[in-house]
């Protein structure tokens, strides 16, 4: 069994919070299983909080304070840690990075832009500049590290399985420079192949198809019901009502049916990389 890795409390507020939780739990002589008992939360959930990877819900903070006799410490600092985790994320999507880490599987539909988990720095910067041109420079510089940090998921040994679907226009029709798009499309190819993931393209010759009106992310979990996340220009929402989740599931499966097969999709993207590189060499 590998040695236990202690959280580096100096890294961030959530890591400090998690390190304090582990310190007080071990001082009390409790295992994760013993601390989780009666909280309606799993051991892995508590372990992720100790590593600074998950937010502490208030009900769990109350449970922990009581079990560890912590005099309300975890309740008082619960929101501070949660705020720190939201830095660089839009208010409506702040919980998504945590959910992505916990998921068994991720299935995404990129209608208008490359999904966040697959974006390069240059692509995301360009996306902000075109889609939110009034964003202050300091806000942009805050968002970029937060977006790129999500991609650390690909390095996790127990990462979720991934199946993405993109509309061809996401790859072919963009205002970004050819050099940026060559790097972006190649990055997608590298991630998909290195992680044995699946990606399909809905060709531009398919004008009508399911899920025409926005991005969709379907997440499944080991110990919780599946969720769907959808997003618009300035809002996003998590869908957990079973009947609605089932409907998104059905439409996503129908979308798969009209997309190109995986190998044909990757071949299309390889062609796009060559085209963008040629254009970049010719100076766009």
C-alpha positions as CSV (number, residue, x, y, z in Angstrom):
1,X,0.0,0.0,0.0
2,X,1.5,3.5,-0.9
3,X,2.4,5.8,1.9
4,X,-0.3,8.2,2.9
5,X,0.2,11.6,1.4
6,X,-0.4,14.5,3.8
7,X,-2.1,17.6,2.3
8,X,0.2,20.6,2.0
9,X,-1.6,23.1,4.2
10,X,0.3,26.0,2.6
11,X,-1.1,25.4,-0.9
12,X,-4.5,26.9,-0.5
13,X,-7.3,27.6,2.0
14,X,-9.1,24.4,1.2
15,X,-5.9,22.4,1.7
16,X,-5.4,24.2,5.1
17,X,-8.9,23.3,6.0
18,X,-8.4,19.7,5.0
19,X,-5.1,19.4,6.8
20,X,-6.8,20.7,10.0
21,X,-9.5,18.1,9.6
22,X,-7.1,15.3,9.3
23,X,-5.0,16.6,12.2
24,X,-8.0,16.8,14.5
25,X,-9.4,13.5,13.4
26,X,-6.2,11.7,14.0
27,X,-5.7,13.5,17.3
28,X,-9.1,12.1,18.3
29,X,-8.0,8.6,17.3
30,X,-10.7,8.2,14.7
31,X,-10.5,6.6,11.3
32,X,-12.2,8.1,8.3
33,X,-14.9,5.4,8.6
34,X,-15.5,6.2,12.2
35,X,-15.8,10.0,11.5
36,X,-18.1,9.4,8.6
37,X,-20.5,7.2,10.6
38,X,-23.8,8.9,11.0
39,X,-23.0,11.7,8.6
40,X,-24.7,10.2,5.5
41,X,-21.4,10.8,3.6
42,X,-18.9,8.3,2.3
43,X,-15.3,7.7,3.4
44,X,-14.0,8.9,0.0
45,X,-15.9,12.1,0.4
46,X,-14.2,12.9,3.7
47,X,-10.8,11.8,2.3
48,X,-11.2,14.3,-0.6
49,X,-12.0,17.1,1.8
50,X,-8.9,16.3,3.8
51,X,-6.8,16.5,0.6
52,X,-8.4,19.9,-0.3
53,X,-10.2,18.5,-3.3
54,X,-13.8,18.9,-2.1
55,X,-15.9,21.5,-0.3
56,X,-17.3,20.7,3.1
57,X,-21.1,20.9,3.2
58,X,-22.5,22.7,6.2
59,X,-24.3,19.6,7.5
60,X,-21.1,17.7,7.4
61,X,-19.2,20.5,9.1
62,X,-21.8,20.4,12.0
63,X,-21.3,16.6,12.3
64,X,-17.5,16.9,12.3
65,X,-17.6,19.7,14.9
66,X,-19.7,17.5,17.2
67,X,-17.7,14.3,16.7
68,X,-14.3,16.1,17.1
69,X,-15.4,18.5,19.7
70,X,-14.0,21.3,17.6
71,X,-15.9,24.2,19.1
72,X,-17.6,25.1,15.8
73,X,-14.3,25.6,13.9
74,X,-15.3,23.7,10.8
75,X,-18.7,25.4,10.6
76,X,-17.1,28.9,11.0
77,X,-14.5,28.2,8.3
78,X,-16.7,26.1,6.0
79,X,-17.8,29.1,3.8
80,X,-14.3,30.5,3.8
81,X,-13.0,27.3,2.3
82,X,-15.9,27.2,-0.2
83,X,-15.3,30.7,-1.3
84,X,-11.6,30.0,-1.9
85,X,-12.6,27.0,-4.1
86,X,-14.8,29.2,-6.2
87,X,-12.0,31.7,-7.1
88,X,-11.7,31.8,-10.9
89,X,-15.0,30.0,-11.6
90,X,-18.3,31.4,-12.6
91,X,-20.8,31.3,-9.7
92,X,-23.1,28.9,-11.5
93,X,-20.4,26.3,-12.2
94,X,-18.3,26.4,-9.0
95,X,-19.3,22.9,-8.0
96,X,-18.6,21.3,-11.3
97,X,-14.8,20.7,-10.9
98,X,-15.5,18.8,-7.6
99,X,-18.2,16.7,-9.2
100,X,-15.9,15.9,-12.2
101,X,-13.3,14.5,-9.8
102,X,-15.8,12.3,-8.1
103,X,-17.5,11.0,-11.2
104,X,-17.2,7.5,-12.5
105,X,-18.0,8.7,-16.0
106,X,-18.3,12.0,-17.9
107,X,-20.1,12.4,-21.1
108,X,-20.1,15.9,-22.8
109,X,-21.7,17.6,-25.7
110,X,-19.9,20.7,-27.0
111,X,-22.2,22.6,-29.2
112,X,-20.4,25.9,-29.5
113,X,-17.1,25.7,-27.8
114,X,-14.5,23.0,-26.8
115,X,-15.4,21.6,-23.4
116,X,-13.4,23.1,-20.5
117,X,-11.6,19.9,-19.7
118,X,-10.1,19.8,-23.2
119,X,-9.2,23.5,-23.6
120,X,-5.7,24.9,-23.9
121,X,-4.6,28.2,-22.3
122,X,-4.6,30.1,-25.6
123,X,-8.0,28.8,-26.6
124,X,-9.6,29.7,-23.3
125,X,-8.0,33.2,-23.3
126,X,-9.3,33.8,-26.8
127,X,-12.8,32.5,-25.8
128,X,-13.0,35.0,-22.9
129,X,-11.8,37.8,-25.1
130,X,-14.4,37.2,-27.8
131,X,-17.3,36.1,-25.6
132,X,-16.7,38.4,-22.6
133,X,-14.8,41.4,-24.1
134,X,-15.5,43.6,-21.1
135,X,-13.9,41.2,-18.6
136,X,-11.1,43.1,-16.7
137,X,-7.6,41.7,-17.3
138,X,-7.2,40.7,-13.7
139,X,-10.4,38.6,-13.9
140,X,-9.1,36.9,-17.0
141,X,-5.8,36.1,-15.3
142,X,-7.8,34.6,-12.4
143,X,-10.0,32.5,-14.5
144,X,-7.3,30.9,-16.6
145,X,-5.4,29.0,-13.8
146,X,-8.8,27.8,-12.4
147,X,-9.8,26.4,-15.9
148,X,-6.5,24.7,-16.5
149,X,-6.5,23.2,-13.0
150,X,-9.5,21.1,-14.0
151,X,-7.4,19.3,-16.6
152,X,-5.3,17.8,-13.7
153,X,-8.1,15.3,-13.7
154,X,-6.5,13.6,-16.7
155,X,-3.4,12.7,-14.6
156,X,-5.4,11.0,-11.9
157,X,-5.0,7.2,-11.8
158,X,-8.7,6.7,-11.1
159,X,-10.0,9.3,-13.4
160,X,-13.5,9.0,-14.8
161,X,-14.1,7.4,-18.2
162,X,-14.8,10.1,-20.8
163,X,-17.0,10.3,-23.9
164,X,-17.2,13.6,-25.7
165,X,-19.2,14.8,-28.7
166,X,-18.4,18.0,-30.5
167,X,-20.1,19.7,-33.4
168,X,-17.8,20.1,-36.3
169,X,-18.2,23.9,-36.3
170,X,-16.4,23.9,-32.9
171,X,-13.3,22.7,-34.7
172,X,-13.7,24.3,-38.1
173,X,-15.4,27.7,-37.6
174,X,-13.6,29.9,-35.1
175,X,-12.3,33.4,-35.0
176,X,-9.1,32.3,-33.2
177,X,-5.8,32.3,-35.1
178,X,-4.8,29.1,-37.0
179,X,-1.8,28.5,-34.7
180,X,-4.0,28.6,-31.6
181,X,-6.5,26.2,-33.2
182,X,-3.8,23.8,-34.4
183,X,-2.5,23.6,-30.9
184,X,-6.0,23.2,-29.5
185,X,-7.2,20.4,-31.8
186,X,-3.9,18.5,-31.4
187,X,-4.3,18.8,-27.7
188,X,-7.7,17.2,-27.9
189,X,-6.3,14.3,-30.0
190,X,-3.5,13.8,-27.5
191,X,-5.8,13.7,-24.5
192,X,-8.3,11.4,-26.1
193,X,-5.7,8.9,-27.2
194,X,-3.5,9.0,-24.1
195,X,-6.5,8.4,-21.8
196,X,-8.3,5.8,-24.0
197,X,-11.3,8.1,-24.1
198,X,-13.8,8.4,-26.9
199,X,-14.7,11.5,-29.0
200,X,-17.2,11.8,-31.8
201,X,-17.9,14.7,-34.2
202,X,-21.4,15.7,-35.4
203,X,-20.7,16.8,-39.0
204,X,-21.9,20.2,-40.3
205,X,-23.9,18.3,-42.9
206,X,-26.2,17.2,-40.1
207,X,-28.3,20.4,-39.6
208,X,-30.8,19.0,-37.1
209,X,-30.1,16.7,-34.3
210,X,-30.9,16.2,-30.6
211,X,-29.6,18.7,-28.0
212,X,-29.6,21.7,-30.4
213,X,-29.7,24.4,-27.8
214,X,-26.8,24.1,-25.4
215,X,-23.9,22.1,-23.9
216,X,-24.7,19.1,-21.8
217,X,-22.5,17.2,-19.3
218,X,-23.8,13.8,-17.9
219,X,-22.0,12.5,-14.8
220,X,-22.4,9.2,-13.0
221,X,-21.1,8.3,-9.6
222,X,-20.3,5.2,-7.5
223,X,-22.5,6.1,-4.6
224,X,-24.9,8.8,-5.9
225,X,-27.5,9.1,-8.6
226,X,-26.4,10.6,-12.0
227,X,-26.5,14.3,-12.6
228,X,-26.7,16.5,-15.7
229,X,-25.1,20.0,-16.0
230,X,-26.2,22.4,-18.7
231,X,-25.0,25.9,-19.3
232,X,-26.0,29.0,-21.3
233,X,-24.2,32.4,-21.8
234,X,-24.5,33.6,-18.2
235,X,-26.1,30.8,-16.3
236,X,-25.8,27.1,-15.6
237,X,-27.8,24.5,-13.7
238,X,-27.4,21.0,-12.3
239,X,-30.3,18.7,-13.1
240,X,-30.9,15.9,-10.7
241,X,-34.6,15.0,-11.1
242,X,-34.5,11.4,-12.3
243,X,-37.1,11.8,-15.1
244,X,-35.2,14.8,-16.5
245,X,-31.8,13.1,-16.2
246,X,-33.3,10.1,-18.1
247,X,-34.5,12.4,-20.9
248,X,-31.1,14.0,-21.3
249,X,-29.6,10.4,-21.3
250,X,-32.0,9.4,-24.1
251,X,-31.2,12.5,-26.2
252,X,-27.4,12.1,-25.7
253,X,-27.7,8.5,-26.9
254,X,-29.6,9.7,-30.0
255,X,-26.9,12.3,-30.6
256,X,-24.3,9.6,-30.5
257,X,-26.2,7.8,-33.3
258,X,-25.9,10.8,-35.7
259,X,-22.3,11.5,-34.9
260,X,-19.4,10.1,-36.9
261,X,-17.7,7.0,-35.6
262,X,-14.8,7.6,-33.3
263,X,-12.0,6.7,-35.8
264,X,-13.6,8.9,-38.5
265,X,-14.0,11.7,-36.0
266,X,-10.3,11.6,-35.0
267,X,-9.4,11.5,-38.7
268,X,-11.4,14.6,-39.3
269,X,-9.6,16.3,-36.4
270,X,-6.2,15.3,-37.8
271,X,-7.2,16.9,-41.1
272,X,-8.1,20.1,-39.2
273,X,-4.7,20.1,-37.5
274,X,-2.9,19.9,-40.9
275,X,-5.1,22.6,-42.4
276,X,-4.5,25.0,-39.4
277,X,-0.8,24.4,-39.4
278,X,-0.6,25.1,-43.2
279,X,-2.6,28.3,-42.7
280,X,-0.3,29.3,-39.7
281,X,2.8,28.8,-41.8
282,X,1.3,31.0,-44.6
283,X,0.5,33.7,-42.0
284,X,-3.3,33.1,-41.9
